[in-house]
Structure formats: C-alpha cells, structure tokens
Amino acid sequence: MSTLDLFDDSFPHGTTDGYRRGCKTIACPALIPCRTVHTRYSGDYTFARMIDAGMPLSEILEQDAAAKEGIHQRDRAAARQQQRATAPTHRAAAKPKTAARPKAAPHPDAHATPAVAPTPIRPLRPHPGYKWLTRAAADIDSVPEANRAQRQRDLADYRTALDHHVTELEQWRQQRADLRRQLAADAATLKTASIAAGTGLSVNGAIESALQNATARHQSAVDALTRADQQRPAAPRKPRPPRAPHARRAAKPRQLQPHGTNACRARGCDRPECIEAAREYHREWMERRKAESIPLEHHGSAYGYQLGCKDRATCPAGISCADASLAEERRRRRDAGIAEQAARVPAEPVREHVRQLMAAGMTVIGIAEEAGVSKTGVKILLYGRSGARKGELPREIEEAKAQRILALQPTRERLAISA
C-alpha cells in the first residue's frame, strides 16, 4: 500500500477492511480511525454487531456519547443519594446537645403531618473563592450590627456569582480540552499529508489538495484554541468588607513661629529682628558644618565642594573638590547647549597698543570700526569698568579681539599729522 492510496476517495476508511489494507495511523480521515475500529471490533461484541449491521459511524458515536452521559448522570444521582444519607448525621453532630424536653401527647383528632426531609448540604466546588467565602461567613459576627445584614446579602450575591463562574469555567475547560484533541488530530493529519507531498507522487493533484485541506484545518484549530485561551471566564469581584465608622479628628490650628525666628524670616518677614535671627541661624549652621568632618569618599567630587571642601591645597583627593566642581559645572553647561568660553589673553599689551594708536591720531571709534570690535569694549579696556567696579581695568581680553586690535598699525599720513 502506498501513501497515495490513503487519500483516494474509494479507500474504505473507518472499517476493519481499511485496517487490513494498511491504514493503521491516527491520521485516518474517518470519524473513527481504522485502527480504533479494528480494536473495538475484535473485543466489543456490541460494536461488532453494529458494524456488521451497517450502522454509520456517526450514529455509533452518538450512542457512545449517550451512554457516557447516562453513566455520568447515574454517578451524580448516586453521589446525591450519598450526600442525603450523610447530611442528617453531620447536622446532628454540629448541633449542640440540650436538655431533652418531654413530648406532648398528640391530640386524637390532630392530623399527622409527614416529617420534612432535611435539605442536603451542598458541597463546595474546588475553587479558591469558596475558601474565602467560608472564612468571610465565619467572621460575620465581627461585622458591626448596622452593616451585618448588608454583609450577608453581599456574601449571598457573591456565592451566586461564584457558582455561575465555576460552571462557566468548567465548560471553558472542557471546550479547551476538545480543541486540544482536535488540534492534535489535525497536526497528525498535516504531518501525514506533508510526508505524502514530499514523495512527489500525485494523481490529479490529490496529494496537494489533501495537504492544503490539512493545513487549513490545522490553522483553524490553532486559531480556535487561541480564541478559547483569550476568552477565559473572569472570576467575580469579592465584596469589600464594611468599614467601621470612625470619629473625625478635629483640625488643629496651625501654630506659626513668632517674630524674631528663622521660620518667620523664611515666610518672607523683613523685620530687623527676623533678619538677624536668620543670619544667626545661618552662622550656627555653618559652624556645625565646619565642625563636622567630611567623609573621605566625598572628597574629589562636586558634592565634597558643596560640603565645604573649597581649598585645593588641603583637599586629600588627587583631584580637588574645587576642580571637580568646576568640571561638573563645565559638563552641565555643555549638556545644556552653552558654548565654551573663548580663549583669553592678558589685556595689558593690547591696552598699550591702543594707546600707541591713539597717540598716532586714531580715535576710539575708528579703532573699534577697523578692528571689528565694540566701542564699549575699547573704552573699558582703556578707562576701566563702570558701576560698582568703576575704574577697574580688565586683566584679560578675548584672544580673537586682541589679535584684530594688534593687527592695526598707524599709517604714514596719521604719523605725519601727529608730528
């Protein structure tokens, strides 16, 4: 038998004859594989009688499902009967013993009423929500009297929602198990079809068509299982326990510090006693900071400079805290996009050269225009700054400006005029 015969429409799949002719894999396209039919035909007399009578495989599967459902219902009925038999014993054991009361003699004309059968205790399903529900029901006495009735209603609603959720969850698990079995069968069929396609033997495209159908069924089973995994039923939300009412604390008035304190100065007070208190607080804080020794691991860093290590000579680190602070500030400026300061040179030689140019007949405005610098810069270079630093001559000047000013030379006409 060749693999091509398995995909022939005339092949007797789902029969004992198909098993004898070589269809012995689980990838049989029939409802019941030939291997299963052969096994059940050999050992199950009822199944063999139905096959010999020509009953279709679909009807046989329906009868099998009905038989399984009957067995399941019978087991459930037996379990319910067992629970009814054991329920009175459990209740009698849980009920506290009390003193026996004498029974009154029944009236001769009274009608006898049948005894009411006790309601069986419903067993809890194995779900973690039931454990929480049992603990919550046991702690119902700790709930305040005003909220106890509402708490009982919430627990009853939660039990109903939880029962519904457990039922949905069981159905979802059964559906997912069926989809997994279907996926395994489709995967085996796809594997057989892939092997057959690799042989290169095909009549009228039968193998290629079977491979396409097997691929489509396999992909459909994968998609169905993925959707089932995404549609897992969500558990109901647990009811929140009621909160006991608590007395509201009275707000205390804010106590503000009086005048003459640092806190009053921090609020913006400009009275002299508050300003002096703030200065005294700062002096004491600086004294405490100086008295405290800076840890060795902070030396050589910008934080050490903030702690008070500002002397390059006394810093024990290889790189002083002052230099580390400058490097950190330089890095911060570069990261912020601030350009690096231009190189500077001593200003005294440039100042002497400007004085020589002016002695040769040039003016401040003319020097500034020919050198391409500002008039104010030349005036400050010659006469010093204004304002609080009035008269202070700059010690340095930008190197590019200095080169442009030093490049100016007095002409012969100006020298002749000055002579």
Disulfide bonds with the S-S distance in Angstrom:
none
